Amino acid sequence: MLIVPTDLSEQAIESLAKEWVISKLSDTEVIPELDHWTQQTVDKIKSGELLIEFGEESQTVYLKTKDEVNYTDQGTNNE
């Protein structure tokens, strides 16, 4: 199930973004600017570049690209 970013508080979006950035740290050898990367991720969530998906089975929230969730914006509720 996809979650619309406007349904979440600013703090919740930032927390999701920060967790996602931290989870990606093992993928890079570069020491990131955590605040900068987190803000970039928040911007991607708000622009729709990254989607918030709730896994009902795992009861976990994931950030994914549109390609990862086979998303097509048809102006409908994508649950």
N, CA, C and O of each residue as an XYZ file, in Angstrom:
316
protein
N       0.845     -1.163      0.000
C       0.000      0.000      0.000
C       0.900      1.239      0.000
O       1.847      1.336      0.780
N       0.585      2.178     -0.886
C       1.348      3.414     -0.948
C       0.775      4.430      0.032
O      -0.439      4.518      0.215
N       1.659      5.189      0.654
C       1.267      6.233      1.590
C       1.573      7.577      0.945
O       2.679      7.803      0.455
N       0.598      8.456      0.949
C       0.766      9.794      0.388
C       1.554     10.645      1.389
O       1.190     10.712      2.563
N       2.627     11.295      0.933
C       3.455     12.073      1.858
C       2.670     13.127      2.647
O       3.013     13.423      3.792
N       1.634     13.687      2.051
C       0.858     14.710      2.751
C       0.072     14.134      3.922
O      -0.439     14.887      4.751
N      -0.032     12.802      4.003
C      -0.691     12.150      5.135
C       0.228     12.025      6.347
O      -0.215     11.650      7.432
N       1.504     12.338      6.157
C       2.496     12.210      7.229
C       2.968     13.582      7.689
O       2.919     14.554      6.935
N       3.416     13.646      8.909
C       3.980     14.899      9.426
C       5.356     15.124      8.797
O       5.982     14.198      8.281
N       5.799     16.349      8.854
C       7.127     16.705      8.360
C       8.198     15.892      9.089
O       9.171     15.446      8.480
N       8.013     15.705     10.392
C       8.963     14.945     11.207
C       8.999     13.476     10.775
O      10.071     12.873     10.728
N       7.850     12.902     10.463
C       7.801     11.503     10.026
C       8.520     11.322      8.695
O       9.253     10.351      8.508
N       8.311     12.252      7.777
C       8.987     12.179      6.472
C      10.492     12.291      6.656
O      11.252     11.544      6.040
N      10.924     13.215      7.497
C      12.363     13.383      7.739
C      12.958     12.133      8.382
O      14.067     11.728      8.035
N      12.232     11.522      9.312
C      12.720     10.300      9.959
C      12.851      9.162      8.951
O      13.841      8.430      8.966
N      11.857      9.009      8.074
C      11.939      7.980      7.028
C      13.144      8.229      6.123
O      13.882      7.306      5.778
N      13.325      9.488      5.751
C      14.434      9.832      4.865
C      15.774      9.539      5.533
O      16.676      8.984      4.906
N      15.900      9.909      6.788
C      17.166      9.700      7.505
C      17.472      8.208      7.647
O      18.611      7.787      7.448
N      16.462      7.409      7.991
C      16.660      5.956      8.097
C      17.095      5.373      6.764
O      17.968      4.506      6.712
N      16.485      5.850      5.684
C      16.810      5.346      4.349
C      18.248      5.693      3.986
O      18.978      4.853      3.460
N      18.658      6.939      4.267
C      20.034      7.359      3.984
C      21.013      6.508      4.779
O      22.009      6.038      4.230
N      20.744      6.303      6.060
C      21.635      5.496      6.899
C      21.724      4.067      6.369
O      22.793      3.458      6.400
N      20.604      3.531      5.885
C      20.622      2.161      5.359
C      21.467      2.045      4.098
O      21.946      0.960      3.771
N      21.652      3.147      3.392
C      22.442      3.151      2.160
C      23.926      3.393      2.415
O      24.733      3.277      1.492
N      24.298      3.725      3.636
C      25.700      4.035      3.930
C      26.635      2.874      3.647
O      27.782      3.089      3.256
N      26.170      1.654      3.837
C      27.030      0.503      3.578
C      27.296      0.330      2.088
O      28.196     -0.415      1.701
N      26.512      1.020      1.243
C      26.686      0.918     -0.202
C      27.746      1.863     -0.752
O      28.044      1.838     -1.946
N      28.315      2.694      0.114
C      29.270      3.681     -0.372
C      30.465      3.775      0.580
O      30.359      3.496      1.774
N      31.574      4.165      0.026
C      32.764      4.355      0.852
C      32.946      5.823      1.197
O      33.843      6.181      1.960
N      32.104      6.661      0.643
C      32.179      8.096      0.888
C      31.480      8.409      2.210
O      30.401      7.885      2.486
N      32.089      9.250      3.012
C      31.444      9.691      4.250
C      30.462     10.799      3.864
O      30.871     11.865      3.405
N      29.176     10.544      4.050
C      28.178     11.495      3.561
C      27.961     12.661      4.522
O      28.317     12.610      5.699
N      27.379     13.679      3.983
C      26.861     14.764      4.800
C      25.426     14.355      5.104
O      24.524     14.605      4.305
N      25.213     13.730      6.250
C      23.932     13.116      6.581
C      22.768     14.082      6.440
O      21.743     13.728      5.858
N      22.906     15.297      6.960
C      21.816     16.267      6.874
C      21.500     16.621      5.424
O      20.336     16.748      5.044
N      22.545     16.778      4.624
C      22.359     17.125      3.207
C      21.661     15.984      2.463
O      20.703     16.220      1.726
N      22.131     14.765      2.650
C      21.521     13.612      1.985
C      20.089     13.402      2.455
O      19.216     13.049      1.662
N      19.847     13.617      3.743
C      18.494     13.472      4.271
C      17.562     14.491      3.623
O      16.440     14.153      3.245
N      18.019     15.734      3.492
C      17.174     16.767      2.870
C      16.916     16.442      1.406
O      15.806     16.648      0.915
N      17.922     15.937      0.702
C      17.728     15.534     -0.694
C      16.675     14.434     -0.791
O      15.848     14.438     -1.702
N      16.710     13.501      0.145
C      15.749     12.399      0.158
C      14.347     12.915      0.469
O      13.378     12.482     -0.155
N      14.229     13.832      1.425
C      12.932     14.451      1.731
C      12.385     15.122      0.471
O      11.204     14.980      0.155
N      13.231     15.843     -0.241
C      12.804     16.513     -1.475
C      12.314     15.507     -2.515
O      11.337     15.765     -3.219
N      12.987     14.364     -2.611
C      12.569     13.330     -3.569
C      11.231     12.709     -3.172
O      10.427     12.356     -4.035
N      10.997     12.578     -1.882
C       9.708     12.059     -1.412
C       8.602     13.052     -1.771
O       7.562     12.663     -2.304
N       8.825     14.313     -1.482
C       7.815     15.338     -1.736
C       7.535     15.534     -3.221
O       6.415     15.874     -3.602
N       8.551     15.319     -4.065
C       8.365     15.491     -5.510
C       7.771     14.247     -6.168
O       7.374     14.284     -7.333
N       7.713     13.151     -5.418
C       7.172     11.920     -5.972
C       8.213     11.026     -6.620
O       7.876      9.973     -7.162
N       9.470     11.433     -6.572
C      10.544     10.613     -7.137
C      10.743      9.343     -6.313
O      11.056      8.286     -6.861
N      10.559      9.449     -4.994
C      10.566      8.290     -4.105
C       9.173      8.144     -3.508
O       8.565      9.128     -3.085
N       8.675      6.922     -3.477
C       7.351      6.638     -2.938
C       7.479      5.948     -1.589
O       8.461      5.258     -1.316
N       6.477      6.146     -0.761
C       6.444      5.515      0.559
C       5.499      4.330      0.459
O       4.312      4.489      0.175
N       6.036      3.149      0.694
C       5.232      1.928      0.608
C       5.196      1.248      1.970
O       6.227      1.075      2.620
N       4.003      0.867      2.387
C       3.832      0.139      3.632
C       3.630     -1.326      3.299
O       2.679     -1.680      2.602
N       4.519     -2.186      3.792
C       4.401     -3.623      3.591
C       3.480     -4.195      4.659
O       3.853     -4.283      5.829
N       2.289     -4.578      4.256
C       1.304     -5.045      5.225
C       1.751     -6.322      5.938
O       1.508     -6.482      7.134
N       2.398     -7.220      5.215
C       2.871     -8.462      5.841
C       3.954     -8.206      6.864
O       3.911     -8.734      7.976
N       4.929     -7.390      6.484
C       6.073     -7.129      7.358
C       5.828     -5.981      8.333
O       6.589     -5.784      9.280
N       4.741     -5.217      8.087
C       4.430     -4.053      8.916
C       5.606     -3.071      8.921
O       5.942     -2.483      9.949
N       6.221     -2.911      7.744
C       7.396     -2.071      7.590
C       7.149     -1.047      6.486
O       6.433     -1.316      5.522
N       7.751      0.127      6.641
C       7.653      1.177      5.638
C       8.945      1.203      4.836
O      10.039      1.124      5.395
N       8.806      1.315      3.516
C       9.953      1.335      2.612
C       9.874      2.568      1.725
O       8.783      3.036      1.400
N      11.018      3.089      1.337
C      11.087      4.099      0.288
C      11.523      3.387     -0.976
O      12.517      2.661     -0.983
N      10.767      3.602     -2.051
C      11.069      2.937     -3.316
C      10.859      3.903     -4.470
O      10.118      4.880     -4.359
N      11.525      3.610     -5.575
C      11.293      4.379     -6.795
C       9.999      3.886     -7.442
O       9.494      2.814     -7.110
N       9.481      4.676     -8.358
C       8.260      4.276     -9.072
C       8.465      2.947     -9.797
O       7.555      2.120     -9.847
N       9.651      2.742    -10.354
C       9.951      1.493    -11.061
C       9.901      0.290    -10.124
O       9.471     -0.793    -10.521
N      10.335      0.478     -8.892
C      10.360     -0.627     -7.929
C       8.967     -1.067     -7.493
O       8.792     -2.196     -7.034
N       7.977     -0.193     -7.630
C       6.612     -0.565     -7.228
C       5.669     -0.624     -8.429
O       4.455     -0.734     -8.257
N       6.222     -0.550     -9.649
C       5.408     -0.562    -10.867
C       4.292      0.463    -10.796
O       3.133      0.159    -11.078
N       4.653      1.684    -10.416
C       3.704      2.768    -10.200
C       3.405      3.492    -11.502
O       4.312      3.822    -12.265
N       2.135      3.733    -11.745
C       1.738      4.608    -12.840
C       0.772      5.622    -12.279
O      -0.214      5.259    -11.637
N       1.043      6.884    -12.514
C       0.195      7.960    -11.987
C      -0.977      8.153    -12.923
O      -0.845      8.756    -13.988
N      -2.130      7.636    -12.516
C      -3.339      7.754    -13.313
C      -4.362      8.628    -12.631
O      -5.530      8.645    -13.019
N      -3.932      9.357    -11.613
C      -4.838     10.230    -10.898
C      -5.834      9.488    -10.029
O      -6.898     10.014     -9.701
N      -5.481      8.246     -9.652
C      -6.361      7.450     -8.818
C      -5.639      7.048     -7.551
O      -4.425      7.214     -7.441
N      -6.370      6.532     -6.614
C      -5.777      6.037     -5.383
C      -5.126      4.702     -5.689
O      -5.802      3.780     -6.147
N      -3.820      4.575     -5.445
C      -3.047      3.396     -5.854
C      -2.867      2.400     -4.724
O      -1.761      1.897     -4.525
N      -3.916      2.102     -3.985
C      -3.802      1.121     -2.904
C      -4.044     -0.251     -3.453
O      -3.996     -1.231     -2.710
